[in-house]
């Protein structure tokens, strides 16, 4: 089974605060969902996040990596696409938080300005803002009335400036996630249906409602939270594509590519010795690696034979999985996933595919294995390290 990551072409935060309705923050390191309190009015004003991934990369992963002409259910029965933003500092959050994600219905420009530019007296904008899709020169306003079929936008509040993006609302254009008190705040929004709509447009020029052009995603709080200007849910902050960390947003494609053409029952129980077999220590960031795993009994049964037992391939059970962590930060890049990280097996032993293009270059990673058998579950973490290079 497989994971494949692509990273944003552009992203930005849109602020409805009266002092920032025409401000662009396309070059900020942080994206945020927040409600800012105005010192003038005393009201709370919401923000929204825009994020877009390249058409070329979406087409490439679907047609060349996954190997299908379109990303849809009849072709890939077990699959997922998740919009993942990595959390940073959060403040004063309520115990239950919901966020929604939609397919954007208008084109927009990222811009290269920052939140701090406002405090430095910058009044112009060279990219998308709450009011404009482009900048303060062309002043192309977001659609706020007379929406096209299946779309909506703006905000239903007389106290907040109209604008803030436009998006598709019908079935297949929506994702949501709920956070409870104590949860990790990273997003994992399921957007497969939205990507299917983009795919239908990219591969076969389908139009609404079968397909829509890829203008990216908008992430926002529910309408009832945004329009309540007397309360705040706190601040949810995420790393943007401009971050200098290893945590930029990503679109995670997950699908089942596991095969079990050969499976031995000899390793269902007992202590095992697990090692990587004929694998490199360094991989180019464009490589598709076949990671081979050598499994054998730690204490093999003594027997007379003309060849070494160590030459015979061993096997985990079919309930075996891999995980990838950043070797320095211990960040779980690819988790143990019963649906999408199951290992494969052939007559040479266990293996799985690992796509280096989705990993950050010039970093070390570590592979872990999880094996379920009649004696329970064992995790093998024996410094199986490798580096991704440019």
Buried (B, 14 or more C-beta within 10 A) or exposed (E): BBBBBBBBBBBBBBBBBBBBBBBBBBBBBBBBBBBBBEEEEEBBBBBBBBBBBBBEBBBBBBBEBBEBEBBBEEBBEEBBBBBBBBBBEBEEBEEEBEBBBBBBBBBBBBBBBBBEBBEEEBEEBBBBBBBBBBBBEEEBEBBBEEBEEBBBBBBEBEBBBBBBBBBBBEEBBBBEBEBEEEEEBBBEBBBBBBBBBBBBBBBEEBEBBEBBBBBBBBBBBEBEBBBBBEEBBBBBBBBBBBBEEBBBBBBBBBBBBBEEEBEBEBBBEBEBBBEBBEBEEEBEBEBEBEBBBBBBBEEBEEEEEEEEEEEEBBBBBEEBBBBBBBBEEEEEBBBBBEEBBBBBBBEEBBBBBBBBBBBBBEBBBBBBBBBBBEEEEBEBEEEBEBBBEE
